């Protein structure tokens, strides 16, 4: 591998002069710089990004810490981030932390040792002083989340408004008994979507009392739907906190012999591509997932390059409702809790 020493020897200059020429820093004549660059090109010299990082320059790497790489929401997000990273000439590093605080802190420490230029933290339950200390001083963008004690650029969608629109859609169809399967209470987007569900019901004169907690995954949606069916309150529709939850709800209703939307309607949140292939196709609140990734990467790289200074920016993107086959008018009789047996 060609080194700075090789370039200096061939060009007949000092290593310091080569460094100034390659980095365009310090006092050096235009002729000398041109000569050094020509020699470097002839030798096929490639700069060592890590070594440059060690002296305070960019390593051209950014990192994205994912709470759950198996969730189909995140590949589309990564694709959006990668598009912008490529445009800026940066390498994207992925870490899968699955909301494991110990692993997340270890990953961030490793990224700091490798002189990563900045990191992005999507929605998850990790928070608190230890995480705040771990990211202190790093260019940082938070996606659909907050971290106590951290002031950073932030991007999200209007979760509350999106949920409110989903429930208003069900109300407009004639539903009054609308249950909610929420996400984990520790995730801010889950709390915002629950609040939007409650807003819409209260605006229509109904009390938001029928709620079960899920985990943003299919199994949580399935378990919550079974609990709803075993309860003491009738309902005609379910608003699920995300699409994976909705998929679990659909499976539970199918196992109980319920037909969607004839017996009960279901609406999700995310707009995952796979939901258009379900039977029935899922009505869902669609997030601009790729745009979220692109905006997050742009904010981060603008911080790194110095284009973005001052108060950290906050970007809120809109959602839109995709009306499909899983929502329809309420049945003549609501689902009677406690009377539906599972096959």
Buried (B, 14 or more C-beta within 10 A) or exposed (E): EEEBEBBBBBBEBEEEBBBBBBEEEEEBEEEBBEBBBEBBEEBEBEEEBEEBBEEEBBBBBBBBBBBBEEBBBBBBBBEBBBBBBEEBEBBBBEBBBEBBBEBBBBBBEEBBEEBBBBBBBBBBBBBEEEBBEBBEEBBBBBBBBEBEBBEBBBBBBBBBBBBBBBBBBBBEBEBBBBBBBBBBEEBBBBBBBBBBBBBBBEEBEBEBEBBBBBBBBBEBBBBBBBBBBEBEBBBBBBBBBBBBBBBBBBBBBEBBEBEBBEBBBBBBBBBBEEBEEBEBBBBBBBBBBBBBBBBBBBBBBBBBEEEBEEEBBEBEBEBEBBEBBBBBBBBEEBBEBEEBEEE
